[in-house]
Amino acid sequence: MSTAIRIEPRIVSVDVTGEAIVARLADGRVVSVPLEWSWRLEEATPEQRAHWEIIGEGQGVHWADIDEDISLEGMLRGVPAKRPSRKAE
């Protein structure tokens, strides 16, 4: 009888290109989503995009300079960030 061990995917590194947010996972997979899924990252400078940290033991990534968090679950499920609506002044 074999026993399957379920290991949760986790991010080990991330890169933000001019077109995509690319996460490398501990199991060797690479997951990418369009950069436009994060309006904060899309509007950020290259320096701000490069300043990230892994959070939640690899469950997500945080960009302190722009107050942005992206979860691996959101990337895998296809959940883009919603831009806040602007109220009429």
N, C-alpha and C positions, 0 to 999 in steps of 0.2 A: 504494500500500500504506500502510495506516495502522498506526501503532504505539501500542498502549495503554500508558499509564503508570499503574502501580499506586501509589497513594498510601495509606499506612496511615492509618487514622483516628486522630485525637488529640484529647484533651480540652483545651479552652481555658478553661473555667470550670465551676464546679459550684455548685449550690444545694441545701440540704437543707431541705425543708419538713416540716410535721408529718405528711406522708403518704408522701413520696418523696425519693429521691436523684436529682437531675436534672443530667445532664452535657450541656454544649453543646460540640459538636465543631467543629473548624476548617472542615469542609466545609459547615457550616450545619445539620447534623442535631442533633436533641435526643434524648437517650436517658434514660429514667427507669426506675427499679426501685423497688419498695415499700421504704419505710424499714425495715420489719421484716427485710429481708434483711441488715441490719447491726445486730446487737444492741448493739454499742458506740455507734453513732450514735443508735439509738433511745433509749438511756438517757442520752445526752449532753445538756448544757445548750445552749440556743440559741447562747451565746457559743462553746462548744466546737465546735459544728457549723459555725460561720462561720469558724473558724480552720483553713484547709486550705492545702495547697500542691500544685501539679502536680508529678508525678515522672515520670522516664523519658521526657522529651520529649513528654509528653501521654499516655503509656500508662496512667497511673493517678493517683490522688489520695491524699495522706497527711494525716491529722489527728494532729498531734504530741501534742496535749493528751490524747487518748484512745488513742494507739498503734494507729490503724486505717489500713489501706491497702485501697483498692478499685481493681481494675484495670478498664480499659475492656473488655478481653476477657471478664472475668467478668460484667460488666453485659450485654454483647451475647449471651453464651452462656447466661445465666440461672443463675448460680452464686451462691446466697446463702451468707453466712458461717455457719459452724457454731458454735453456742454450745458452749463446753467443758463436758464433763460434770462434775458434781460428785461427788467421791468421798465415800463414807460415812465419817464420822469415828468 
